[in-house]
């Protein structure tokens, strides 16, 4: 990686932490300049516009998500073990960013706001749901989950579970959040078990 | 109801619609003045500060939520029927406001922001979770749900399901969102059925 790429990565890491706390709309070049101790004009040279900063930060979070959640799951054996590894990795993802899962924040910011950010976000979410469904399909093929399992339904339910966990941890300070999420996951898996 | 109360209710109805679309932080006296065709100074007389406007709008949404979700459920027979009525009523709640469930938006806005809004929101959410748990407890007492049902776990899972549905409908424009949410609810009920 060149020095220029290193710098850009370090800036985007910081931008992602800010977005997880105050949202992508709250992320400004001014704030980023303060946190990275770079000049505003230097940052403008990297991003040119606020929307470019937002889009590149969202794309950066996609790479983080793949490294933190998808790759570790793919390293696990095919089948139920991989679905379990995916869930465990998602729980770590929730802790990687200061403000928790940046997608939960972004979904609320852009669901009513058509444009490039909404399109990118929606496509990342579809990609996540398809990753879950694919791993579930493999678990059916391996004989771990029932033949009549609907992989997209499983994906919806696992995704809903992660949203519930995020809110319990962040808003309700619920000590039990992790226990609730794990119990919910076990019930989900048990329901689809062959 | 006096004319003054009617006016206040009409203002808060409008404020709630705005908050559901742009969030409580995006809700301003200026925007509200435009939508209600009232003067800013007239609105200042009602609310005195932006935080008061936010808090009173949140409290107003609590009354709407009770009327839309809790009361219709309590009109249903005790037991599983009431839990089903609660879920059906929640699905209507999602459609009552232009921007969908205002609590999903508020949770993301205030989870990292200590203060009166976060406290009020957290207390409304706890109240909602306790309402679910109480209805589930009754369903256990009526013999509809298994003796070993954990009502708080059920509440977590139903709440997570509503968050998943909200996001599918709002962000992913998923035609299947309602079918997914209903299938998920049926699986939830089936798991706890006696």
Interface residues (C-beta under 8 A of the other chain):
Chain A: X21 X22 X23 X99 X100 X104 X105 X107 X108 X109 X110 X111 X112 X118 X121 X122 X125 X126 X150 X152 X153 X156 X157 X159 X160 X161 X163 X164 X165 X167 X168 X170 X171 X172 X173 X176 X180 X181 X183 X184 X187 X191
Chain B: X21 X22 X23 X99 X100 X104 X105 X107 X108 X109 X110 X111 X112 X118 X121 X122 X125 X126 X150 X152 X153 X156 X157 X159 X160 X161 X163 X164 X165 X167 X168 X170 X171 X172 X173 X176 X180 X181 X183 X184 X187 X191
